Amino acid sequence: MEEEPETPKIQKISVYTPIAYVAIILTVFIVFVKIYQKQQLKKKLARESLFDHSFGKDAYYKLASLDDPKPHDKLLKAAFLRKGSEIIRKTIKLKEYEPLILKLYVNGSINEEFYNNYKDEIRVQESELNSMVNEVESFKKGWTPKCFPLLQEITFNEAISKRIDSMDARRNDFLEIVNPTIGNGESTNNDNQAKGKKNKKK
């Protein structure tokens, strides 16, 4: 007699197995994305900024790190406002030049590296603004609606002051160019008048 073939045993899989599998894949993916984002952020922060060094930012974090003696709240708040006004000024400048930078990039007048640096600078300043919101609330809850209008006012006042200073500097440069000419002309006229008087005496 022929032996009957053994029926293969079917292993039952739990309903939660595919769910657990998908959860593991998602967890690994999220961890990978976070690590990648941190590495990219480090690269962006390590690159050379399009702006000058921020002394206001350094001053604020140095004061905030002091414990003994702890700086006065008003001094710390003033340093924070200085740092915040610099961030807002940079953000306004980046937004102001964005159409021009995009046009130059499309026309091929600037390379891709500079354009990517410009976009990275925008992201860095946006990140600085977001972190500023949390810092504002650490000073005093509910201060955010009053703080940001104050920062904008400080930024605009500084811009007006710089514009006036530049006008004064241009005026001084103009006077340095014009005054010697005027002085030579006056001295020539005085010499001619003196010679005329001598001739009359003779």
LINRA-V620158 format. One record per backbone hydrogen bond with DSSP energy under -1.0 kcal/mol. CO is the residue of the C=O (numbers start at 1). NH is the residue of the N-H. E is the energy in kcal/mol with one decimal. If there is no record, write none. Layout:
co={CO,CO}
nh={NH,NH}
e={E,E}
This chain:
co={14,16,17,18,19,20,21,22,23,24,25,26,27,28,29,30,31,32,33,34,35,36,37,38,39,40,41,42,43,53,54,55,56,57,58,59,60,61,72,73,74,75,76,77,78,79,80,81,82,83,84,85,86,87,88,89,90,91,92,93,97,98,99,100,101,102,103,104,111,112,113,114,115,116,117,118,119,120,121,122,123,124,125,126,127,128,129,130,131,132,133,134,135,136,140,143,144,146,147,148,149,150,151,152,153,154,155,156,157,158,159,160,161,162,163,164,165,166,167,168,169,170,171,172,173,174,175,178,179,180,181,182,183,184,185,186,187,188,189,190,191,192,193,194,195,196,197,198}
nh={17,20,21,22,23,24,25,26,27,28,29,30,31,32,33,34,35,36,37,38,39,40,41,42,43,44,45,46,47,55,58,59,60,61,62,63,64,65,76,77,78,79,80,81,82,83,84,85,86,87,88,89,90,91,92,93,94,95,96,97,101,102,103,104,105,106,107,109,115,116,117,118,119,120,121,122,123,124,125,126,127,128,129,130,131,132,133,134,135,136,137,138,139,140,143,147,148,150,151,152,153,154,155,156,157,158,159,160,161,162,163,164,165,166,167,168,169,170,171,172,173,174,175,176,177,178,179,182,183,184,185,186,187,188,189,190,191,192,193,194,195,196,197,198,199,200,201,202}
e={-1.1,-2.8,-2.4,-2.7,-2.4,-2.3,-2.2,-2.6,-2.3,-2.5,-2.4,-2.7,-2.4,-2.4,-2.5,-2.4,-2.4,-2.6,-2.7,-2.3,-2.2,-2.5,-2.5,-2.2,-2.0,-2.2,-2.5,-2.0,-1.4,-1.1,-1.4,-2.6,-2.0,-2.1,-2.1,-2.2,-2.6,-1.3,-2.5,-2.6,-2.3,-2.2,-2.0,-2.3,-2.0,-2.3,-3.0,-2.4,-1.6,-1.8,-2.4,-2.3,-2.3,-2.4,-2.6,-2.3,-2.5,-2.2,-2.2,-2.0,-2.8,-2.4,-2.1,-2.5,-2.2,-2.4,-2.2,-2.6,-1.8,-2.7,-2.3,-2.2,-2.2,-2.6,-2.2,-1.7,-1.9,-2.5,-2.3,-2.2,-2.3,-2.2,-2.2,-2.1,-2.2,-1.7,-1.4,-1.1,-1.8,-2.6,-1.7,-1.1,-1.1,-1.8,-1.6,-2.6,-1.9,-1.3,-2.4,-2.3,-2.1,-2.3,-2.4,-2.5,-2.4,-2.2,-2.0,-2.3,-2.3,-2.5,-2.0,-2.3,-2.4,-2.3,-1.8,-2.3,-2.3,-2.3,-2.3,-2.4,-2.2,-2.4,-2.4,-2.1,-1.4,-2.4,-2.9,-2.1,-3.2,-2.5,-2.0,-2.4,-2.4,-2.1,-2.2,-2.4,-2.2,-2.2,-2.3,-2.3,-2.4,-2.1,-2.0,-1.9,-2.0,-1.8,-1.9,-1.9}
